[in-house]
Amino acid sequence: MNRYLLMSATVCLLCFSALSALAPAAENAASPAGDVADSHAPAGVLADLRGVVSARQDGGDPRTLAKDAPVFVSDTLATGPADKGKVVFADDSVLEIGPDSEVRIAEFAYDTTDRDNFRQGIHMAKGLFRYATGKIVAHDPDRLHIESPLASIGIRGTTTDHLIQVREEITDGKPERIVETELHALRQSKSKTEVVVTHLSKPVSLKKEDAAASLVPKKPTVTRTLTEAEKKVFAEIPLSPAPFDPRPGSSLLGGGQ
């Protein structure tokens, strides 16, 4: 009898140990899919693309992204002259990348169990971009930080378009990227919509659809309305045109529809 009791106790102990080992995995599996709480989790996915979109971590080798591939913090994303990509972040914000462009995902955190840990940072280096805000900006617009070579951009609940034109030079035997002009535009107006573009430490506010801030190095910002030609350029960004994009139309840059 004692032998049977000992065997039963041993079996119970083994079952308890197995369940304890599985508990952390079950807890992780139960976490909401939208939560991005650790630095190794994807910030979003490449939800759509045309051509080739590459990603490179600081100091690492570039990798070619397939559709639905994860995009991570510190990834620098790049496209060629005929390529496009669409990144959907965990908070449902969207970054569309046009042809011949480069952008870095500087920071991202979207932990729905800790809203104090919401943050998003995007550094645009060159090319064409469209950005639509998500839940992080809906919670607190100050948690979003978008930067370009000449400006910082604050956005309150809207869709914006961005154009950064550069030229490449060789200086002392090393390649150097020179920024020529930038154009940042508010494309969709909603309640309390505002885009603040800060250049040379002076902010300007955009509050109406197609209002734009035109920038060049070392000169004050010029605010004006987008021209029809500029709207056609911005229509080259997305894979699927938005209602406010002119179409059909001739392509002014690579990657036309």
N, C-alpha and C positions, 0 to 999 in steps of 0.2 A: 504493500500500500504506500509506504513512504517513497518507494522508487517512482511510483506513478505521480505522486504529488511533486516530487523534485523535477520530473520531466515536464509537467504542466507549468511549473513556475519558470523553467528555463525557456519554454516556448513563448510565454507572455513577455518575458524580458526581451527576447529577440524581436518580437513584434513591436514593442514599445520603442526600441532603438531604431527600427526601420522607419516608423512613423515620425520620430523626432528628426531623422535625417531628411525626410521629405518635406517637412513643414516649411523651411525657408523657401524651397522651390515653389511650393503651392502659394505662399504669400506673395512671391514675386509675380507669379502668373496672374494673381488676382488684382495686381496694380492696374489702374486705368491705362488704356493704350495711349492716351494723349499725354500722359505725364512724361516730362523730360527732367529728371531730377539728378542724374549723375552725368559726369563729363564724358562718359563713353557712349551714352545713348545718342541716337541720331537726332539732329535738330529738325529734320524734315526729310522729304523724299523728292527725287527728281520725277515729278508726276507725268511729265511729257517732254519730248525733245524732237528736234529735227536735226539730222546730221550727227555731229559728235560734240559732247560736252565732257570736258575733263575736270578732274578735281585733284588738288595737290595739297597735302599738309605741309606745314613749315619745314623746309629742309628735306622733304620726302620726294619720292618719284611720283610723277603724275599717273593717275588711273583713269581709265575711260569708264564713264557711267552709263549703265543701261537704264531703260525706263523703270521707274519704281526703285532705283538704287538709293540707299541712304546717303544723306548729306550731313556732315558733321561740323561742329564748331572748329574753327581754324582751317576749314577747307577754303582754298582759293579756286573758284570755278571759272573756266575759260571756254570761249567758243571761237570758231573760225569764221571766215567771211560769209559762209552760207549756213551757219548753224544757229540754233535757238534752243532754249531750255526753259522749263517752268518748275520752280521749286515751291512746294507747298509745305509750310512749317507746321509743327504740332499744334500751334494755336490758331490754325487756319489762315494765317497771313500768307500772301503769295508774292514771290519775287519772280518776274519773268525777265529773262536775259536775252537780249537781241544779238545780232551777228557781231563778230569781232569784238567781243566784250570780255571784261575780267572783273570779278567781284570776290570779296572775302567775307565769309561768315565769321565775324569777329567774336560774337558771343550770342548765346541763346540759352534760356532756362524757362521752362514752363511746367511748374510743379503745382498741380491743382490742389495739393494738400498744404501748400505754403505760398500764398499769393505775394508775400514779400520777396519771393525768389523769382518773380517774373522779370525777364529782361531779354532784349534783342538788340544786336549790333550788326550793322551791315556797312562795309567799306567798299565803295565803288571806285575802281581804278580807271577804267576806260570803257567807252562803248555806250550801249543803249539799255535802259532798264525801266520796267514798270513794277511798281510796288503797291499792293493793296493791304491795308491794315487788317489785323485779326484781333483775337481776344486780349492779347497783351496791351495793345493800345486802348481797347475798350475799357480795360481795367484802370490803366494809368498811362497817358501818352508820354510821360516823362521816362518810362521804362524802355522806350525805343530810341536808339541812337543810329542815325544814318549819316555817314560821312563821305565826302568826295575830296579830291585833292585840293579844292579851293574853298569848300564850304562844309558846314554842318547843317543838317536838315531835321526839323522837328515837324511831326505830322499828327494831326488830330482827326482820325477817322475818315479816310478818303483814299482815293487812288491817285498816285503821282507818276509822272514820267520824267526820265532823266537822260540827258545826253552829255557825254564827256568826250571831247575831241582832243587827241594828243598827237604828237609826232615823235618819232624815234630818232635819236642822234647818237653819234659816237663821240664821246668826250674822253680824251686821254686814253684811248683804246678801249673804253668801257661803254656799253650801251646806256643811254640815258633817255628817260621818258619826259617830254616837255608838254605840259598842259597848255592848250591854246584857248579853248573856250569851254564853258559849261552852260547848260540850260536845264532848269528845274521847273516843272509845271504842275499845277493842280488840275486834274482832269475831271473829277466828279465832285460836285458840291453837295454836302449833306448838312443837317442841322449842326451848327457850331463848328463847321469844317474850317480848318486853318492850317496852312503850311508856312513855317517860319524858316527862312534861309538866312544863315549867318555867314557873311563873307567880310574879311578884313575887320572882324570884331563888330560889325554893324548888322543887326537883323532887319530883314524886310518880311512883311506879312502878305501872303497870298490867300484870298478868301473867295474868289469867284472862279467859275469854271474857265479853263484855258488861260488863267493868269500865270505868268511865268517870270522867273528871275534869270536874267542873262548875266553871266559872269566872265570876266577875263582877269588875268593876273594883274595885281597892283592898281586896279581901277575900281571905282565904286560900282555896286550892283545897279543894273537897270531893270526896272519892272515894266512889263508890257503884256499885251495879248499875243498868244501864239499866232503865227502866220499859217495860212493853209498849207504851204510847203512843209513847215515844221510838223504839222499834224500828220502829213503823209509819212514823214520820217518816223514819227512815233508809232504809226500804224504798222511799221515793220517789226516791232518788238514781239507781240504775242503770236502764238501759233493760231489762235482763234481770235479774230478781230472783236473788239468791244463795240457796243452800240454807238459810242462817240467817235470811233475811228472812221475816216473817209475810206470808201471802197466802192467799186474797184479803183485802183490807181496805179500809176507807174512807180516802180521802186527807185528810191533815191539812194538807198544803201543796199548792201548784199542781203540775200535771204528773203526776197520778195515772195508774196503769196502766189 
